[in-house]
Every structure is written in C-alpha cells, then in structure tokens.
Amino acid sequence: MTLGTSHDTSEFSCDCLKSWWETYGKQQYRTASSILILADGGGSNSSRHYIFKEDLQKLANELGIEMRIAHYPPYTSKYNPIEHKMFCHVTRVCAGAVFTSIEVAKGLINTTTTSKGLKVFASITDKSYQTARKASEDFKKNMPILFDEDLAKWNYRAVPQTS
C-alpha cells in the first residue's frame, strides 16, 4: 500500500504499481508474463480516462511486462477482493487513531496482520503529481491498448512495445 502526499492521479496509480512490482512482484512471481490489475471503475484509474491508459502503456513499456486491467463496473467495487481481504483489517487497526502525520498512518498500517498470515506493508511517496493532465492526441489516435472482446470498455491490456 502506498500513501501519497500529493494528488490521486493516474500517474500516482502507475507509480504505485511500479513500486509494488519492483519491490515484491518480480521476486514473488518470477515467471509472470503479465500482471492482472483489478481496478475500480472511477477515480484516478477510471476505465473512461485515456490518461490512465496512456500512463499504463508507458509503465508496460518501461517494465517490459503486459498489464491486464479488469475494471469493476460503476458501483460494484465492493466486490473487489482487496476490499474484503485487506481494507477491513486496516480499518480495524486504525480505529480511533488520530492521524497527526502521514508517518502515524504508515506506522499503524504496517502493524496490520491477520491470523491467516496477511501482513500489510505501507510506503510513502512525496512525489508531487500534476492534476488535470490530458492524454496526448497521438496516443488517442494510435492507442496500442488491446481491448477484450467481452466487456471491452472494462477489460483491456497494455502490451509492451519495442522501440
């Protein structure tokens, strides 16, 4: 889990994915050829925003691994397994706490565990993220994103491109 001190943007979402992959993912999943991302339908990683798709394509190119996105339809994010497997426990640990700094929040989140072995790790990013960014016209015209046949607006892939 990454805590940010700036804005929740598509760039922030992709930086969080990159950080997770470089810190945990590529060691845990050495033979992976793709990453499946279960995402809400709105916010910084909205299924409707070209800028998220452009940032995701840049990340796939940089990491050299396919990014497969499965967005939950609007108002159904409560069915995302992360909501049930992690956030309820983070909420329990933070109940009644007064967040006087982001470090206090990080410290509490880092104490989150369950009897089944879940251990949550938090980090902080101080990077400043620009809001209201728009996707480039070139990206919109030549979008390399591959949309699935079924539910294409919510399911797609960013496949690494070679220069």
Rosetta constraint file for C-alpha pairs under 8 A:
AtomPair CA 1 CA 16 HARMONIC 7.82 0.50
AtomPair CA 1 CA 120 HARMONIC 7.32 0.50
AtomPair CA 1 CA 121 HARMONIC 6.13 0.50
AtomPair CA 1 CA 122 HARMONIC 4.67 0.50
AtomPair CA 1 CA 123 HARMONIC 6.46 0.50
AtomPair CA 2 CA 16 HARMONIC 6.22 0.50
AtomPair CA 2 CA 122 HARMONIC 5.52 0.50
AtomPair CA 2 CA 123 HARMONIC 4.89 0.50
AtomPair CA 2 CA 124 HARMONIC 5.66 0.50
AtomPair CA 2 CA 125 HARMONIC 6.99 0.50
AtomPair CA 3 CA 102 HARMONIC 7.75 0.50
AtomPair CA 3 CA 106 HARMONIC 7.51 0.50
AtomPair CA 3 CA 122 HARMONIC 7.01 0.50
AtomPair CA 3 CA 123 HARMONIC 6.06 0.50
AtomPair CA 3 CA 124 HARMONIC 4.73 0.50
AtomPair CA 3 CA 125 HARMONIC 6.30 0.50
AtomPair CA 4 CA 8 HARMONIC 7.63 0.50
AtomPair CA 4 CA 12 HARMONIC 7.98 0.50
AtomPair CA 4 CA 124 HARMONIC 5.76 0.50
AtomPair CA 4 CA 125 HARMONIC 5.01 0.50
AtomPair CA 4 CA 126 HARMONIC 6.23 0.50
AtomPair CA 4 CA 127 HARMONIC 7.63 0.50
AtomPair CA 5 CA 102 HARMONIC 7.97 0.50
AtomPair CA 5 CA 124 HARMONIC 7.62 0.50
AtomPair CA 5 CA 125 HARMONIC 6.56 0.50
AtomPair CA 5 CA 126 HARMONIC 5.40 0.50
AtomPair CA 5 CA 127 HARMONIC 7.33 0.50
AtomPair CA 5 CA 128 HARMONIC 7.50 0.50
AtomPair CA 6 CA 126 HARMONIC 6.93 0.50
AtomPair CA 6 CA 127 HARMONIC 6.81 0.50
AtomPair CA 6 CA 128 HARMONIC 5.24 0.50
AtomPair CA 6 CA 129 HARMONIC 5.93 0.50
AtomPair CA 7 CA 12 HARMONIC 7.54 0.50
AtomPair CA 7 CA 128 HARMONIC 7.32 0.50
AtomPair CA 7 CA 129 HARMONIC 5.71 0.50
AtomPair CA 7 CA 130 HARMONIC 7.41 0.50
AtomPair CA 7 CA 131 HARMONIC 7.09 0.50
AtomPair CA 8 CA 12 HARMONIC 5.99 0.50
AtomPair CA 8 CA 13 HARMONIC 7.25 0.50
AtomPair CA 8 CA 43 HARMONIC 7.94 0.50
AtomPair CA 8 CA 44 HARMONIC 5.94 0.50
AtomPair CA 8 CA 129 HARMONIC 7.74 0.50
AtomPair CA 9 CA 13 HARMONIC 6.35 0.50
AtomPair CA 9 CA 43 HARMONIC 7.92 0.50
AtomPair CA 9 CA 44 HARMONIC 4.65 0.50
AtomPair CA 9 CA 45 HARMONIC 7.56 0.50
AtomPair CA 9 CA 129 HARMONIC 6.82 0.50
AtomPair CA 9 CA 130 HARMONIC 7.65 0.50
AtomPair CA 9 CA 131 HARMONIC 6.67 0.50
AtomPair CA 10 CA 14 HARMONIC 6.22 0.50
AtomPair CA 10 CA 44 HARMONIC 4.73 0.50
AtomPair CA 10 CA 45 HARMONIC 5.54 0.50
AtomPair CA 10 CA 51 HARMONIC 6.79 0.50
AtomPair CA 10 CA 52 HARMONIC 4.96 0.50
AtomPair CA 10 CA 55 HARMONIC 6.73 0.50
AtomPair CA 11 CA 15 HARMONIC 6.06 0.50
AtomPair CA 11 CA 52 HARMONIC 7.40 0.50
AtomPair CA 11 CA 55 HARMONIC 6.21 0.50
AtomPair CA 11 CA 129 HARMONIC 7.14 0.50
AtomPair CA 12 CA 16 HARMONIC 6.17 0.50
AtomPair CA 12 CA 129 HARMONIC 6.86 0.50
AtomPair CA 13 CA 17 HARMONIC 6.38 0.50
AtomPair CA 13 CA 44 HARMONIC 6.86 0.50
AtomPair CA 13 CA 45 HARMONIC 6.77 0.50
AtomPair CA 14 CA 18 HARMONIC 6.11 0.50
AtomPair CA 14 CA 55 HARMONIC 6.68 0.50
AtomPair CA 14 CA 56 HARMONIC 6.29 0.50
AtomPair CA 14 CA 59 HARMONIC 6.78 0.50
AtomPair CA 15 CA 19 HARMONIC 6.06 0.50
AtomPair CA 16 CA 20 HARMONIC 6.15 0.50
AtomPair CA 17 CA 21 HARMONIC 6.11 0.50
AtomPair CA 18 CA 22 HARMONIC 6.09 0.50
AtomPair CA 18 CA 59 HARMONIC 7.27 0.50
AtomPair CA 18 CA 63 HARMONIC 7.82 0.50
AtomPair CA 19 CA 23 HARMONIC 5.91 0.50
AtomPair CA 20 CA 24 HARMONIC 5.58 0.50
AtomPair CA 20 CA 25 HARMONIC 6.08 0.50
AtomPair CA 21 CA 25 HARMONIC 4.13 0.50
AtomPair CA 21 CA 26 HARMONIC 5.61 0.50
AtomPair CA 22 CA 26 HARMONIC 6.09 0.50
AtomPair CA 23 CA 27 HARMONIC 7.65 0.50
AtomPair CA 24 CA 28 HARMONIC 6.07 0.50
AtomPair CA 25 CA 29 HARMONIC 5.70 0.50
AtomPair CA 25 CA 30 HARMONIC 7.84 0.50
AtomPair CA 26 CA 30 HARMONIC 5.29 0.50
AtomPair CA 26 CA 32 HARMONIC 7.80 0.50
AtomPair CA 33 CA 65 HARMONIC 6.09 0.50
AtomPair CA 33 CA 66 HARMONIC 6.55 0.50
AtomPair CA 34 CA 65 HARMONIC 5.56 0.50
AtomPair CA 34 CA 66 HARMONIC 4.44 0.50
AtomPair CA 34 CA 67 HARMONIC 5.69 0.50
AtomPair CA 34 CA 68 HARMONIC 6.75 0.50
AtomPair CA 35 CA 65 HARMONIC 7.36 0.50
AtomPair CA 35 CA 66 HARMONIC 6.30 0.50
AtomPair CA 35 CA 67 HARMONIC 5.03 0.50
AtomPair CA 35 CA 68 HARMONIC 5.87 0.50
AtomPair CA 36 CA 67 HARMONIC 6.31 0.50
AtomPair CA 36 CA 68 HARMONIC 4.77 0.50
AtomPair CA 36 CA 69 HARMONIC 5.97 0.50
AtomPair CA 36 CA 70 HARMONIC 7.38 0.50
AtomPair CA 37 CA 67 HARMONIC 7.23 0.50
AtomPair CA 37 CA 68 HARMONIC 6.07 0.50
AtomPair CA 37 CA 69 HARMONIC 4.91 0.50
AtomPair CA 37 CA 70 HARMONIC 6.17 0.50
AtomPair CA 38 CA 69 HARMONIC 6.23 0.50
AtomPair CA 38 CA 70 HARMONIC 5.05 0.50
AtomPair CA 38 CA 71 HARMONIC 5.89 0.50
AtomPair CA 38 CA 72 HARMONIC 7.26 0.50
AtomPair CA 38 CA 80 HARMONIC 7.20 0.50
AtomPair CA 39 CA 45 HARMONIC 7.02 0.50
AtomPair CA 39 CA 69 HARMONIC 7.02 0.50
AtomPair CA 39 CA 70 HARMONIC 6.16 0.50
AtomPair CA 39 CA 71 HARMONIC 4.63 0.50
AtomPair CA 39 CA 72 HARMONIC 6.14 0.50
AtomPair CA 39 CA 77 HARMONIC 7.94 0.50
AtomPair CA 39 CA 80 HARMONIC 7.99 0.50
AtomPair CA 40 CA 45 HARMONIC 7.20 0.50
AtomPair CA 40 CA 46 HARMONIC 7.02 0.50
AtomPair CA 40 CA 71 HARMONIC 5.46 0.50
AtomPair CA 40 CA 72 HARMONIC 5.11 0.50
AtomPair CA 40 CA 73 HARMONIC 7.29 0.50
AtomPair CA 40 CA 74 HARMONIC 7.50 0.50
AtomPair CA 40 CA 76 HARMONIC 7.96 0.50
AtomPair CA 40 CA 77 HARMONIC 5.47 0.50
AtomPair CA 40 CA 80 HARMONIC 7.98 0.50
AtomPair CA 41 CA 45 HARMONIC 7.24 0.50
AtomPair CA 41 CA 46 HARMONIC 5.07 0.50
AtomPair CA 41 CA 47 HARMONIC 5.41 0.50
AtomPair CA 41 CA 48 HARMONIC 7.97 0.50
AtomPair CA 41 CA 71 HARMONIC 5.36 0.50
AtomPair CA 41 CA 72 HARMONIC 5.33 0.50
AtomPair CA 41 CA 73 HARMONIC 5.50 0.50
AtomPair CA 41 CA 74 HARMONIC 5.32 0.50
AtomPair CA 41 CA 75 HARMONIC 7.95 0.50
AtomPair CA 41 CA 77 HARMONIC 7.52 0.50
AtomPair CA 41 CA 154 HARMONIC 7.71 0.50
AtomPair CA 42 CA 46 HARMONIC 4.01 0.50
AtomPair CA 42 CA 47 HARMONIC 6.58 0.50
AtomPair CA 42 CA 48 HARMONIC 7.78 0.50
AtomPair CA 42 CA 74 HARMONIC 7.12 0.50
AtomPair CA 44 CA 52 HARMONIC 7.22 0.50
AtomPair CA 45 CA 49 HARMONIC 7.45 0.50
AtomPair CA 45 CA 52 HARMONIC 5.65 0.50
AtomPair CA 46 CA 52 HARMONIC 6.98 0.50
AtomPair CA 47 CA 52 HARMONIC 7.94 0.50
AtomPair CA 47 CA 71 HARMONIC 6.50 0.50
AtomPair CA 47 CA 153 HARMONIC 6.68 0.50
AtomPair CA 47 CA 154 HARMONIC 5.96 0.50
AtomPair CA 48 CA 153 HARMONIC 7.64 0.50
AtomPair CA 49 CA 53 HARMONIC 6.94 0.50
AtomPair CA 50 CA 54 HARMONIC 6.12 0.50
AtomPair CA 50 CA 134 HARMONIC 7.62 0.50
AtomPair CA 50 CA 135 HARMONIC 5.69 0.50
AtomPair CA 50 CA 140 HARMONIC 7.14 0.50
AtomPair CA 51 CA 55 HARMONIC 6.07 0.50
AtomPair CA 51 CA 133 HARMONIC 7.19 0.50
AtomPair CA 51 CA 134 HARMONIC 5.78 0.50
AtomPair CA 51 CA 135 HARMONIC 4.51 0.50
AtomPair CA 52 CA 56 HARMONIC 5.94 0.50
AtomPair CA 53 CA 57 HARMONIC 6.06 0.50
AtomPair CA 53 CA 145 HARMONIC 7.29 0.50
AtomPair CA 53 CA 158 HARMONIC 7.75 0.50
AtomPair CA 54 CA 58 HARMONIC 6.31 0.50
AtomPair CA 54 CA 135 HARMONIC 6.48 0.50
AtomPair CA 54 CA 139 HARMONIC 6.82 0.50
AtomPair CA 55 CA 59 HARMONIC 6.25 0.50
AtomPair CA 56 CA 60 HARMONIC 6.18 0.50
AtomPair CA 56 CA 67 HARMONIC 7.45 0.50
AtomPair CA 56 CA 158 HARMONIC 6.65 0.50
AtomPair CA 57 CA 61 HARMONIC 6.17 0.50
AtomPair CA 57 CA 144 HARMONIC 7.82 0.50
AtomPair CA 57 CA 145 HARMONIC 7.29 0.50
AtomPair CA 57 CA 158 HARMONIC 5.18 0.50
AtomPair CA 57 CA 159 HARMONIC 7.11 0.50
AtomPair CA 57 CA 160 HARMONIC 7.14 0.50
AtomPair CA 58 CA 62 HARMONIC 6.11 0.50
AtomPair CA 59 CA 63 HARMONIC 6.02 0.50
AtomPair CA 60 CA 64 HARMONIC 5.54 0.50
AtomPair CA 60 CA 65 HARMONIC 5.40 0.50
AtomPair CA 60 CA 66 HARMONIC 5.74 0.50
AtomPair CA 60 CA 67 HARMONIC 6.12 0.50
AtomPair CA 60 CA 158 HARMONIC 6.19 0.50
AtomPair CA 60 CA 159 HARMONIC 6.23 0.50
AtomPair CA 60 CA 160 HARMONIC 4.99 0.50
AtomPair CA 60 CA 161 HARMONIC 7.96 0.50
AtomPair CA 61 CA 65 HARMONIC 7.23 0.50
AtomPair CA 61 CA 159 HARMONIC 7.42 0.50
AtomPair CA 61 CA 160 HARMONIC 4.33 0.50
AtomPair CA 61 CA 161 HARMONIC 5.65 0.50
AtomPair CA 61 CA 162 HARMONIC 7.41 0.50
AtomPair CA 62 CA 160 HARMONIC 7.76 0.50
AtomPair CA 63 CA 160 HARMONIC 7.95 0.50
AtomPair CA 64 CA 160 HARMONIC 5.41 0.50
AtomPair CA 65 CA 159 HARMONIC 6.99 0.50
AtomPair CA 65 CA 160 HARMONIC 6.06 0.50
AtomPair CA 66 CA 157 HARMONIC 6.83 0.50
AtomPair CA 66 CA 158 HARMONIC 5.73 0.50
AtomPair CA 66 CA 159 HARMONIC 4.59 0.50
AtomPair CA 66 CA 160 HARMONIC 5.96 0.50
AtomPair CA 67 CA 157 HARMONIC 5.58 0.50
AtomPair CA 67 CA 158 HARMONIC 5.08 0.50
AtomPair CA 67 CA 159 HARMONIC 6.54 0.50
AtomPair CA 68 CA 155 HARMONIC 7.56 0.50
AtomPair CA 68 CA 156 HARMONIC 6.00 0.50
AtomPair CA 68 CA 157 HARMONIC 4.41 0.50
AtomPair CA 68 CA 158 HARMONIC 6.49 0.50
AtomPair CA 69 CA 154 HARMONIC 7.52 0.50
AtomPair CA 69 CA 155 HARMONIC 5.57 0.50
AtomPair CA 69 CA 156 HARMONIC 5.44 0.50
AtomPair CA 69 CA 157 HARMONIC 6.05 0.50
AtomPair CA 70 CA 154 HARMONIC 5.83 0.50
AtomPair CA 70 CA 155 HARMONIC 4.68 0.50
AtomPair CA 70 CA 156 HARMONIC 6.95 0.50
AtomPair CA 71 CA 154 HARMONIC 4.81 0.50
AtomPair CA 71 CA 155 HARMONIC 6.30 0.50
AtomPair CA 72 CA 76 HARMONIC 6.00 0.50
AtomPair CA 72 CA 77 HARMONIC 5.73 0.50
AtomPair CA 72 CA 80 HARMONIC 7.57 0.50
AtomPair CA 72 CA 154 HARMONIC 7.05 0.50
AtomPair CA 73 CA 77 HARMONIC 7.34 0.50
AtomPair CA 73 CA 154 HARMONIC 7.17 0.50
AtomPair CA 76 CA 80 HARMONIC 7.84 0.50
AtomPair CA 77 CA 83 HARMONIC 7.93 0.50
AtomPair CA 78 CA 83 HARMONIC 6.35 0.50
AtomPair CA 79 CA 83 HARMONIC 7.30 0.50
AtomPair CA 80 CA 84 HARMONIC 7.35 0.50
AtomPair CA 81 CA 85 HARMONIC 5.96 0.50
AtomPair CA 82 CA 86 HARMONIC 5.41 0.50
AtomPair CA 82 CA 87 HARMONIC 6.69 0.50
AtomPair CA 83 CA 87 HARMONIC 5.23 0.50
AtomPair CA 83 CA 88 HARMONIC 6.83 0.50
AtomPair CA 84 CA 88 HARMONIC 6.05 0.50
AtomPair CA 85 CA 89 HARMONIC 7.49 0.50
AtomPair CA 86 CA 90 HARMONIC 6.37 0.50
AtomPair CA 86 CA 118 HARMONIC 7.94 0.50
AtomPair CA 86 CA 120 HARMONIC 7.79 0.50
AtomPair CA 87 CA 91 HARMONIC 6.00 0.50
AtomPair CA 88 CA 92 HARMONIC 6.24 0.50
AtomPair CA 89 CA 93 HARMONIC 6.31 0.50
AtomPair CA 89 CA 112 HARMONIC 6.51 0.50
AtomPair CA 89 CA 113 HARMONIC 7.40 0.50
AtomPair CA 89 CA 114 HARMONIC 7.52 0.50
AtomPair CA 90 CA 94 HARMONIC 6.21 0.50
AtomPair CA 90 CA 109 HARMONIC 5.94 0.50
AtomPair CA 90 CA 112 HARMONIC 5.88 0.50
AtomPair CA 91 CA 95 HARMONIC 5.94 0.50
AtomPair CA 93 CA 108 HARMONIC 6.55 0.50
AtomPair CA 93 CA 109 HARMONIC 7.10 0.50
AtomPair CA 93 CA 111 HARMONIC 7.49 0.50
AtomPair CA 93 CA 112 HARMONIC 6.24 0.50
AtomPair CA 94 CA 105 HARMONIC 7.74 0.50
AtomPair CA 94 CA 108 HARMONIC 6.28 0.50
AtomPair CA 94 CA 109 HARMONIC 7.32 0.50
AtomPair CA 99 CA 104 HARMONIC 5.96 0.50
AtomPair CA 99 CA 105 HARMONIC 6.05 0.50
AtomPair CA 100 CA 104 HARMONIC 6.59 0.50
AtomPair CA 101 CA 105 HARMONIC 6.82 0.50
AtomPair CA 102 CA 106 HARMONIC 6.20 0.50
AtomPair CA 102 CA 124 HARMONIC 7.91 0.50
AtomPair CA 103 CA 107 HARMONIC 6.02 0.50
AtomPair CA 104 CA 108 HARMONIC 6.26 0.50
AtomPair CA 105 CA 109 HARMONIC 6.13 0.50
AtomPair CA 106 CA 110 HARMONIC 6.06 0.50
AtomPair CA 106 CA 122 HARMONIC 5.73 0.50
AtomPair CA 106 CA 123 HARMONIC 6.79 0.50
AtomPair CA 106 CA 124 HARMONIC 7.49 0.50
AtomPair CA 107 CA 111 HARMONIC 6.66 0.50
AtomPair CA 108 CA 112 HARMONIC 7.01 0.50
AtomPair CA 109 CA 120 HARMONIC 6.63 0.50
AtomPair CA 109 CA 121 HARMONIC 7.02 0.50
AtomPair CA 109 CA 122 HARMONIC 6.36 0.50
AtomPair CA 110 CA 119 HARMONIC 7.69 0.50
AtomPair CA 110 CA 120 HARMONIC 5.66 0.50
AtomPair CA 110 CA 121 HARMONIC 5.13 0.50
AtomPair CA 110 CA 122 HARMONIC 5.84 0.50
AtomPair CA 111 CA 119 HARMONIC 7.77 0.50
AtomPair CA 111 CA 120 HARMONIC 7.28 0.50
AtomPair CA 112 CA 118 HARMONIC 7.87 0.50
AtomPair CA 112 CA 119 HARMONIC 6.01 0.50
AtomPair CA 112 CA 120 HARMONIC 5.57 0.50
AtomPair CA 113 CA 117 HARMONIC 6.66 0.50
AtomPair CA 113 CA 118 HARMONIC 5.21 0.50
AtomPair CA 113 CA 119 HARMONIC 4.61 0.50
AtomPair CA 113 CA 120 HARMONIC 6.56 0.50
AtomPair CA 114 CA 118 HARMONIC 5.18 0.50
AtomPair CA 114 CA 119 HARMONIC 7.01 0.50
AtomPair CA 135 CA 139 HARMONIC 6.71 0.50
AtomPair CA 135 CA 140 HARMONIC 7.05 0.50
AtomPair CA 136 CA 140 HARMONIC 6.52 0.50
AtomPair CA 137 CA 141 HARMONIC 6.20 0.50
AtomPair CA 138 CA 142 HARMONIC 6.02 0.50
AtomPair CA 138 CA 143 HARMONIC 7.80 0.50
AtomPair CA 139 CA 143 HARMONIC 4.98 0.50
AtomPair CA 139 CA 144 HARMONIC 7.88 0.50
AtomPair CA 144 CA 158 HARMONIC 7.22 0.50
AtomPair CA 144 CA 159 HARMONIC 7.78 0.50
AtomPair CA 145 CA 156 HARMONIC 6.74 0.50
AtomPair CA 145 CA 157 HARMONIC 5.78 0.50
AtomPair CA 145 CA 158 HARMONIC 5.08 0.50
AtomPair CA 145 CA 159 HARMONIC 7.16 0.50
AtomPair CA 146 CA 156 HARMONIC 5.49 0.50
AtomPair CA 146 CA 157 HARMONIC 5.09 0.50
AtomPair CA 146 CA 158 HARMONIC 6.51 0.50
AtomPair CA 146 CA 159 HARMONIC 7.67 0.50
AtomPair CA 147 CA 152 HARMONIC 5.10 0.50
AtomPair CA 147 CA 153 HARMONIC 7.28 0.50
AtomPair CA 147 CA 155 HARMONIC 6.24 0.50
AtomPair CA 147 CA 156 HARMONIC 4.19 0.50
AtomPair CA 147 CA 157 HARMONIC 6.40 0.50
AtomPair CA 148 CA 152 HARMONIC 4.86 0.50
AtomPair CA 148 CA 155 HARMONIC 5.67 0.50
AtomPair CA 148 CA 156 HARMONIC 5.37 0.50
AtomPair CA 148 CA 157 HARMONIC 7.79 0.50
AtomPair CA 150 CA 155 HARMONIC 7.53 0.50
AtomPair CA 151 CA 155 HARMONIC 6.06 0.50
AtomPair CA 152 CA 156 HARMONIC 6.45 0.50
